[in-house]
Amino acid sequence: MRRPRVSLYNLGCRVNQYETRETAAELVRRGYRIVPFGQAADVCVVNTCSVTHEADAKSRAALRRAARCGGEPLVVATGCYVETAPETVAAMPEVATVAPNDSKPRLAEIVDDTLRLSGRMLFQDPLSEEDDSDLAVGPPEALGEGQSLIQLLREGEGSVGRTRAVIKIQDGCNHFCTFCIIPFTRGRLRSRTPADVLAEARELAAVGYRELVLVGICLGDYGDEKGPARGERDPLALLIEQLAEIDGIDRIRLSSMDPADTSADLLATMAAVPQVCPHLHLSLQAGSEDVLRRMRRRYTAGRFRELVGEIYAAMPDAGLTCDVIAGFPGESETDFKETLRLCEEARFLHIHAFPYSPRSGTAAARLDDDVSHAEKQARVRELSALSERLGLRFAEERLGETVHVLIEQRDRRGLLTGLAPNYLRVTCDGPDEWRGRVVPIRIESAGSGGAHGSPAPTEPVDLTLVGGPVR
C-alpha cells in the first residue's frame, strides 16, 4: 500500500486560502501526500468562490478540470459556490462529495471518509518514487500570490522557508451591502476567541514565521458580535497588542478592512505597536455619495476622506490600497469621476478595480444594470491606469530611503523580492540565504509595480537579534 495522494485548488479570498492550507496541513498529519494540482491524485479538493457570476463559472471549470487529472481522482467540492448553487454542484457528475462552508473545520476528515468509503485500493507503483521535496499546488492561482502550498503549511516535510502566515480570526458578515452575496454564503459574524488565535500564532512563531496576516470576511468586526459597547476598546486593537507580545513575530499585517470598521482605537494601536505594518487595504468600492448609498455602504465619501486623513496623521508613511467596483447600476460619468478624484486624493499605491456584474440573490440584482459592458471595461482601464500612476508616485517618493524588506522568493527575473512594511514591493540582488530574513534595502529606482534597490549596509541585518521588531 502507498500513501494517498491529494491535490488542492483554491479560488477566491484570503479566507479561502487559509482554510485550504489548514485542510492541507491536517491531511499531511493524516498521512496524505500533497501533489501538484493536475498531477495524478486519489482525491482533489476544490475550494470554490461565488463572489461574482464569473467566479461561479471559474468554480465549475475547476471542478471539471479536477476530474480530468490523472488517477481519476474523487473530487470534493467546498466553498461559497457550494452554498449558492448546492443542487448544481451536487448534480455535476465530476463531483463525489459536497462539503458546505460550515463543515470546513472537518474537511480533512470528509476527504478521508470519501476516499475510504470509495473502496479504492492504493497499491504502490513500482515505477515511481515518492518525493515530497517539491510539494506544491501547481499554477500560482491555485493558492494565490504565487506561493507553494508547502511553504505555508505549519507542519510539512522537507526544508522550507517560512516568512508570512495567514490567520483567519473571524468569519461571516452582518452587513448586507446590495451587491454582495457573501453574507448569504458565509453566514452571520462569528469570531475566534483571543486565546485560540494567540495559540495558533505561537505555533507559527515557533516554526519560524516572521509575519502574521490577519484575515476575515469582515475583519474590522472582530469580536463585535453584540455590537461595540460604548467606551470599550476595539477588540481587534486589543488582539493586535496581545499578538505583538509573542516572541518571534516581527510583523503583523491586516487584510482587507471596511472603512466603517476602521476605528480611532485601531489606528492609534497600529501607530503605537512597532510590529504592526503601516498598511491598510480599504474596501472603498465607490467615491460617489449616490453610488455608496445605493450600495448600502456604511460610510460616505466625505467620511472616507476624513478617515484617510486620520490614517496619514497617525502613520505618515502608510501605504493604502483599495477595491473599487466600476459600473454599479446608475453610476453616471460624473459619479465615476468622483471615484477617480477620491482615489487620487487618497494616494493609493494600488487600486484593485473590477467591473460590476449582477449577482443573483442580492438586492442590486433587482436594479437596472444600465452601464454597458464596454463602458464598465473602459472605467476599469482608467482606474488601472490611475493605479499605475499612483503606484509609481508612491515608489518615487521613497527613492534614496532605506526600507526593511522581508525577503520571500525570487521573481521571474531571478531577483529576490519581498514587501516593505507599507506594502511596497521591493526587488534586489542577493543570495538565497536571505529568504525569510529582514534585509535593509536602499531604494534606487522606482516603477508602477514597486521599487528596486541594493542592500544597505552590505550585509543583511536581522533586527530581531539586534534591536527588537522592525518597521
C-alpha positions as CSV (number, residue, x, y, z in Angstrom):
1,M,0.0,0.0,0.0
2,R,1.1,3.6,-0.6
3,R,0.2,6.9,0.9
4,P,-2.9,8.5,-0.5
5,R,-2.3,11.5,-2.9
6,V,-4.4,14.6,-2.7
7,S,-4.3,17.8,-4.7
8,L,-6.0,21.1,-3.8
9,Y,-7.2,24.1,-5.8
10,N,-8.3,27.3,-4.3
11,L,-10.4,30.2,-5.7
12,G,-11.3,33.5,-4.1
13,C,-10.3,35.3,-1.0
14,R,-7.6,35.0,1.6
15,V,-10.0,33.4,4.0
16,N,-10.5,30.6,1.4
17,Q,-6.7,30.4,1.1
18,Y,-6.3,30.0,4.9
19,E,-9.0,27.3,5.0
20,T,-7.4,25.4,2.1
21,R,-4.0,25.5,3.8
22,E,-5.4,24.3,7.2
23,T,-7.1,21.4,5.4
24,A,-3.8,20.6,3.6
25,A,-1.9,20.7,6.9
26,E,-4.4,18.3,8.5
27,L,-4.2,15.9,5.5
28,V,-0.4,15.9,5.9
29,R,-0.8,14.9,9.5
30,R,-3.2,12.1,8.5
31,G,-0.5,10.7,6.2
32,Y,-1.6,12.1,2.8
33,R,0.9,13.2,0.2
34,I,0.2,16.6,-1.3
35,V,0.7,16.6,-5.1
36,P,0.5,19.5,-7.6
37,F,-2.9,20.2,-9.0
38,G,-3.2,18.5,-12.4
39,Q,-1.0,15.5,-11.5
40,A,-2.3,12.1,-10.7
41,A,-4.2,12.1,-7.4
42,D,-6.6,10.0,-5.5
43,V,-8.6,12.9,-4.2
44,C,-8.8,16.5,-5.4
45,V,-10.3,19.3,-3.1
46,V,-11.6,22.4,-4.9
47,N,-12.4,25.4,-2.6
48,T,-14.8,27.4,-4.7
49,C,-15.8,31.1,-4.9
50,S,-19.1,32.8,-5.7
51,V,-18.5,36.5,-5.3
52,T,-19.5,37.0,-8.9
53,H,-21.1,35.0,-11.8
54,E,-17.6,34.9,-13.3
55,A,-16.4,33.2,-10.1
56,D,-19.2,30.7,-10.4
57,A,-18.1,29.8,-13.9
58,K,-14.4,29.5,-12.8
59,S,-15.5,27.2,-10.0
60,R,-17.5,24.9,-12.3
61,A,-14.5,24.9,-14.7
62,A,-12.1,24.0,-11.8
63,L,-14.4,21.1,-10.7
64,R,-14.5,19.7,-14.2
65,R,-10.7,20.2,-14.6
66,A,-10.1,18.4,-11.3
67,A,-11.9,15.3,-12.5
68,R,-9.7,15.2,-15.6
69,C,-6.5,15.0,-13.6
70,G,-4.5,11.8,-13.7
71,G,-5.6,8.9,-11.4
72,E,-9.3,9.6,-11.8
73,P,-9.5,11.5,-8.5
74,L,-12.5,11.7,-6.3
75,V,-13.5,15.4,-6.4
76,V,-14.5,17.1,-3.1
77,A,-16.3,20.4,-3.7
78,T,-16.5,23.1,-0.9
79,G,-16.6,26.8,-0.6
80,C,-19.1,29.6,-1.4
81,Y,-20.3,28.3,-4.8
82,V,-21.4,25.2,-3.0
83,E,-23.6,27.5,-0.9
84,T,-25.1,29.5,-3.7
85,A,-25.7,26.6,-6.1
86,P,-25.8,23.4,-4.0
87,E,-28.1,21.4,-6.4
88,T,-26.0,22.4,-9.4
89,V,-22.8,21.2,-7.7
90,A,-24.3,18.0,-6.4
91,A,-25.6,17.2,-9.9
92,M,-22.2,17.5,-11.5
93,P,-21.0,14.1,-12.5
94,E,-17.4,15.1,-11.7
95,V,-18.2,15.7,-8.0
96,A,-18.0,12.9,-5.5
97,T,-18.7,14.8,-2.3
98,V,-20.1,18.3,-1.5
99,A,-18.9,19.9,1.7
100,P,-20.6,23.2,2.7
101,N,-18.7,26.1,4.4
102,D,-19.8,25.2,7.9
103,S,-18.1,21.8,7.5
104,K,-14.7,23.2,6.6
105,P,-13.3,22.6,10.1
106,R,-13.6,18.9,9.5
107,L,-12.9,19.0,5.7
108,A,-9.8,16.7,6.0
109,E,-12.0,14.1,7.8
110,I,-14.5,14.4,5.0
111,V,-11.8,13.9,2.4
112,D,-10.6,10.9,4.3
113,D,-14.1,9.4,4.6
114,T,-14.7,10.0,0.9
115,L,-11.6,8.0,-0.1
116,R,-12.1,5.3,2.5
117,L,-15.8,4.7,1.5
118,S,-14.9,4.6,-2.2
119,G,-13.2,1.2,-1.6
120,R,-10.1,2.2,-3.6
121,M,-7.0,0.2,-3.0
122,L,-3.8,2.3,-3.0
123,F,-1.2,-0.1,-4.5
124,Q,2.4,1.1,-4.7
125,D,3.6,1.9,-8.2
126,P,7.0,0.3,-8.6
127,L,8.0,2.7,-11.4
128,S,7.7,5.8,-9.3
129,E,9.3,7.1,-6.1
130,E,7.5,9.4,-3.7
131,D,9.3,12.7,-3.3
132,D,7.9,15.4,-1.0
133,S,10.8,17.8,-1.5
134,D,8.8,19.9,-4.1
135,L,5.3,19.8,-2.8
136,A,3.2,22.5,-4.4
137,V,-0.2,23.1,-5.9
138,G,0.6,23.8,-9.5
139,P,-0.3,27.1,-11.0
140,P,0.1,30.3,-9.0
141,E,-3.6,31.0,-8.9
142,A,-4.2,27.7,-7.1
143,L,-3.5,29.4,-3.7
144,G,-2.7,33.0,-4.6
145,E,0.4,35.1,-4.6
146,G,2.4,32.5,-6.5
147,Q,3.4,30.7,-3.3
148,S,3.6,27.0,-3.0
149,L,1.3,25.3,-0.5
150,I,4.1,23.6,1.5
151,Q,5.7,27.0,2.2
152,L,2.7,27.9,4.2
153,L,1.9,24.7,6.0
154,R,2.6,24.7,9.7
155,E,3.6,21.1,9.5
156,G,5.2,19.5,6.5
157,E,8.1,17.5,5.3
158,G,11.4,18.8,3.9
159,S,13.2,22.1,4.5
160,V,11.0,25.1,3.7
161,G,11.5,28.8,4.1
162,R,8.8,30.4,6.2
163,T,8.0,34.1,6.0
164,R,4.4,35.1,6.0
165,A,1.5,33.2,7.6
166,V,-2.2,33.9,7.3
167,I,-4.5,33.5,10.3
168,K,-8.3,33.7,10.0
169,I,-9.7,35.4,13.1
170,Q,-13.3,35.7,12.1
171,D,-15.9,34.5,9.6
172,G,-19.3,35.8,8.4
173,C,-20.8,39.2,8.0
174,N,-23.8,41.0,9.5
175,H,-23.9,43.7,6.8
176,F,-25.9,43.3,3.6
177,C,-24.4,45.5,1.0
178,T,-26.7,45.4,-2.0
179,F,-24.0,44.0,-4.4
180,C,-22.6,41.3,-2.1
181,I,-23.6,37.6,-1.8
182,I,-21.1,36.8,0.9
183,P,-23.4,37.2,4.0
184,F,-25.6,34.6,2.4
185,T,-22.7,32.1,1.8
186,R,-20.7,32.7,5.0
187,G,-23.5,33.4,7.5
188,R,-23.5,35.7,10.5
189,L,-20.5,37.2,12.1
190,R,-18.6,34.9,14.4
191,S,-15.1,35.5,15.9
192,R,-12.4,33.1,17.2
193,T,-11.5,33.7,20.8
194,P,-8.3,35.6,21.5
195,A,-6.9,32.5,23.3
196,D,-7.4,30.4,20.2
197,V,-5.8,33.0,17.9
198,L,-2.9,33.5,20.2
199,A,-2.3,29.8,20.5
200,E,-2.1,29.4,16.7
201,A,0.2,32.5,16.4
202,R,2.6,31.0,19.0
203,E,2.7,27.8,17.0
204,L,3.5,29.7,13.8
205,A,6.2,31.7,15.5
206,A,7.8,28.5,16.9
207,V,8.3,27.1,13.4
208,G,9.8,30.3,12.0
209,Y,7.1,32.5,10.6
210,R,8.1,36.2,10.8
211,E,4.9,37.9,9.7
212,L,1.3,37.3,10.5
213,V,-1.5,38.4,8.2
214,L,-4.9,38.7,10.0
215,V,-7.8,37.9,7.7
216,G,-11.6,37.6,7.9
217,I,-14.7,38.1,5.9
218,C,-15.4,41.3,7.8
219,L,-12.1,41.8,9.6
220,G,-12.9,45.0,11.4
221,D,-15.9,43.5,13.1
222,Y,-13.7,41.0,15.0
223,G,-15.2,40.5,18.4
224,D,-18.3,42.7,17.7
225,E,-21.0,40.0,17.6
226,K,-23.1,42.0,20.0
227,G,-22.0,45.4,18.8
228,P,-19.3,47.5,20.3
229,A,-20.0,48.7,23.9
230,R,-19.7,52.4,24.5
231,G,-16.3,53.3,26.0
232,E,-14.7,49.9,25.5
233,R,-11.6,49.2,23.4
234,D,-11.8,47.9,19.9
235,P,-11.4,44.0,20.2
236,L,-9.2,44.0,17.1
237,A,-6.9,46.6,18.6
238,L,-6.7,44.5,21.8
239,L,-5.9,41.4,19.9
240,I,-3.1,43.1,18.0
241,E,-1.5,44.2,21.3
242,Q,-1.6,40.6,22.5
243,L,-0.1,39.2,19.3
244,A,2.7,41.7,19.4
245,E,3.9,40.2,22.7
246,I,4.7,36.9,21.1
247,D,8.4,36.2,20.7
248,G,9.5,35.7,17.1
249,I,6.7,37.7,15.4
250,D,8.3,40.7,13.8
251,R,5.3,41.9,11.8
252,I,1.5,41.9,12.0
253,R,-0.4,42.9,8.9
254,L,-4.1,43.4,8.4
255,S,-6.0,42.2,5.4
256,S,-9.0,44.0,3.8
257,M,-10.8,46.4,6.1
258,D,-14.3,48.0,5.7
259,P,-13.8,51.8,6.2
260,A,-16.8,51.8,8.6
261,D,-15.0,49.4,10.9
262,T,-11.6,51.2,11.0
263,S,-11.8,52.8,14.4
264,A,-9.7,55.5,16.0
265,D,-8.6,53.0,18.6
266,L,-7.4,50.6,15.9
267,L,-5.4,53.4,14.1
268,A,-3.8,54.5,17.4
269,T,-2.8,50.9,18.2
270,M,-1.4,50.4,14.7
271,A,0.7,53.6,15.1
272,A,1.9,52.7,18.7
273,V,2.7,49.0,18.2
274,P,6.1,48.6,16.3
275,Q,5.2,45.2,14.9
276,V,2.1,46.4,13.1
277,C,2.7,47.2,9.4
278,P,1.5,50.7,8.3
279,H,-0.7,49.3,5.6
280,L,-4.4,49.2,5.1
281,H,-6.4,47.7,2.3
282,L,-9.7,49.6,2.3
283,S,-12.8,48.3,0.5
284,L,-13.8,51.7,-0.9
285,Q,-16.0,50.4,-3.7
286,A,-17.0,53.9,-5.0
287,G,-16.3,57.6,-4.4
288,S,-19.8,58.9,-5.2
289,E,-22.2,59.6,-2.4
290,D,-25.1,58.5,-4.5
291,V,-23.5,55.2,-5.5
292,L,-22.3,54.4,-2.0
293,R,-25.9,55.0,-0.8
294,R,-27.3,52.6,-3.4
295,M,-24.6,50.1,-2.4
296,R,-25.8,50.4,1.2
297,R,-22.3,51.1,2.4
298,R,-22.0,52.3,6.0
299,Y,-19.9,55.4,5.2
300,T,-20.0,58.4,2.9
301,A,-17.3,59.7,0.6
302,G,-16.8,62.6,3.0
303,R,-16.3,60.3,5.9
304,F,-13.8,58.2,3.8
305,R,-11.8,61.4,3.1
306,E,-11.7,62.1,6.9
307,L,-10.5,58.5,7.6
308,V,-7.7,58.8,5.1
309,G,-6.6,62.0,6.8
310,E,-6.7,60.2,10.1
311,I,-4.6,57.3,8.8
312,Y,-1.9,59.6,7.4
313,A,-1.9,61.6,10.6
314,A,-1.3,58.5,12.7
315,M,1.1,56.8,10.2
316,P,2.6,59.3,7.7
317,D,4.5,56.6,5.8
318,A,1.4,54.4,5.5
319,G,0.6,52.6,2.3
320,L,-3.0,52.4,1.3
321,T,-4.6,50.0,-1.3
322,C,-8.3,49.6,-2.1
323,D,-11.1,47.8,-4.0
324,V,-13.3,49.7,-6.5
325,I,-16.4,48.5,-8.4
326,A,-16.8,50.1,-11.8
327,G,-20.2,50.5,-13.4
328,F,-22.5,49.9,-10.5
329,P,-26.2,50.4,-11.6
330,G,-26.9,54.1,-12.0
331,E,-23.2,55.1,-11.9
332,S,-23.0,58.2,-14.2
333,E,-19.9,59.6,-15.7
334,T,-20.0,62.3,-13.0
335,D,-20.2,59.6,-10.3
336,F,-17.2,57.8,-11.8
337,K,-15.1,61.0,-12.0
338,E,-15.8,61.4,-8.2
339,T,-14.4,58.0,-7.6
340,L,-11.3,58.8,-9.6
341,R,-10.9,62.1,-7.7
342,L,-11.2,60.4,-4.3
343,C,-8.7,57.7,-5.3
344,E,-6.2,60.3,-6.3
345,E,-6.7,62.3,-3.1
346,A,-6.2,59.1,-1.0
347,R,-2.9,58.5,-2.8
348,F,-3.5,54.8,-3.1
349,L,-0.4,52.8,-4.1
350,H,-2.7,50.2,-5.8
351,I,-6.3,50.1,-6.9
352,H,-7.9,46.7,-7.4
353,A,-10.7,47.6,-9.9
354,F,-13.2,45.2,-11.3
355,P,-16.4,45.7,-13.3
356,Y,-19.8,45.3,-11.6
357,S,-21.8,42.2,-12.5
358,P,-25.3,41.4,-11.2
359,R,-25.2,38.7,-8.5
360,S,-28.4,36.6,-8.2
361,G,-29.8,36.8,-4.7
362,T,-28.6,40.3,-4.0
363,A,-30.6,43.5,-3.8
364,A,-28.6,45.1,-6.5
365,A,-29.6,42.4,-8.9
366,R,-33.0,43.9,-9.0
367,L,-31.6,47.2,-10.2
368,D,-31.4,48.1,-13.9
369,D,-27.9,47.2,-15.0
370,D,-27.7,50.3,-17.1
371,V,-23.9,50.7,-17.6
372,S,-22.8,48.9,-20.7
373,H,-20.2,46.2,-20.7
374,A,-17.9,48.3,-22.9
375,E,-18.2,51.3,-20.5
376,K,-17.5,49.2,-17.5
377,Q,-14.3,47.8,-19.1
378,A,-13.3,51.4,-20.1
379,R,-13.7,52.5,-16.5
380,V,-11.7,49.6,-15.2
381,R,-8.9,50.5,-17.6
382,E,-9.0,54.1,-16.4
383,L,-8.8,53.0,-12.8
384,S,-5.9,50.7,-13.6
385,A,-4.1,53.5,-15.4
386,L,-4.6,55.7,-12.3
387,S,-3.3,52.9,-10.1
388,E,-0.1,52.6,-12.1
389,R,0.5,56.4,-11.9
390,L,-0.2,56.4,-8.1
391,G,2.0,53.3,-7.6
392,L,4.9,54.9,-9.5
393,R,4.5,58.1,-7.5
394,F,4.5,56.2,-4.2
395,A,7.7,54.3,-5.1
396,E,9.4,57.5,-6.4
397,E,8.7,59.3,-3.1
398,R,10.9,56.7,-1.4
399,L,13.9,57.0,-3.7
400,G,17.0,57.2,-1.5
401,E,15.2,55.8,1.5
402,T,16.2,52.6,3.3
403,V,13.3,50.2,3.9
404,H,13.3,46.9,5.7
405,V,12.2,44.1,3.4
406,L,11.1,40.7,4.4
407,I,12.6,38.6,1.6
408,E,10.2,36.0,0.3
409,Q,11.3,34.4,-3.0
410,R,12.7,35.1,-6.5
411,D,10.7,36.7,-9.2
412,R,10.7,35.6,-12.9
413,R,13.8,37.7,-13.5
414,G,15.7,35.9,-10.8
415,L,15.7,38.8,-8.3
416,L,14.8,38.5,-4.7
417,T,11.5,40.1,-3.8
418,G,9.6,41.0,-0.7
419,L,7.4,43.6,0.9
420,A,8.3,46.6,3.0
421,P,6.0,47.2,5.9
422,N,3.9,49.7,4.0
423,Y,3.3,47.2,1.2
424,L,5.8,48.5,-1.2
425,R,7.1,45.6,-3.3
426,V,10.9,45.7,-3.5
427,T,13.4,43.7,-5.5
428,C,17.1,43.3,-5.1
429,D,20.1,41.1,-5.9
430,G,21.2,38.7,-3.2
431,P,21.8,35.1,-2.1
432,D,19.0,32.5,-1.4
433,E,20.1,32.6,2.3
434,W,18.3,35.9,2.6
435,R,14.9,34.3,2.2
436,G,12.9,34.6,5.4
437,R,15.2,37.4,6.7
438,V,14.6,41.1,7.0
439,V,17.1,43.0,4.8
440,P,17.5,46.8,4.8
441,I,17.3,47.9,1.2
442,R,18.2,51.4,-0.2
443,I,15.7,52.3,-2.9
444,E,17.5,53.2,-6.1
445,S,14.8,53.0,-8.8
446,A,11.0,53.0,-9.0
447,G,8.2,51.6,-11.1
448,S,4.5,51.3,-11.0
449,G,4.8,47.8,-9.6
450,G,7.3,48.6,-6.9
451,A,10.9,49.6,-6.4
452,H,14.4,48.1,-6.8
453,G,17.4,48.7,-4.5
454,S,20.6,47.4,-3.0
455,P,21.3,46.1,0.4
456,A,22.3,48.8,2.9
457,P,24.6,48.1,4.6
458,T,26.3,45.4,2.6
459,E,25.2,42.6,4.9
460,P,21.6,41.8,5.8
461,V,20.7,42.8,9.3
462,D,18.3,40.6,11.3
463,L,16.9,43.3,13.5
464,T,15.1,40.8,15.7
465,L,18.5,39.9,17.1
466,V,19.9,43.4,17.5
467,G,17.1,45.6,18.5
468,G,13.6,44.1,18.5
469,P,10.9,44.3,16.0
470,V,11.3,46.3,12.8
471,R,9.1,48.6,10.8
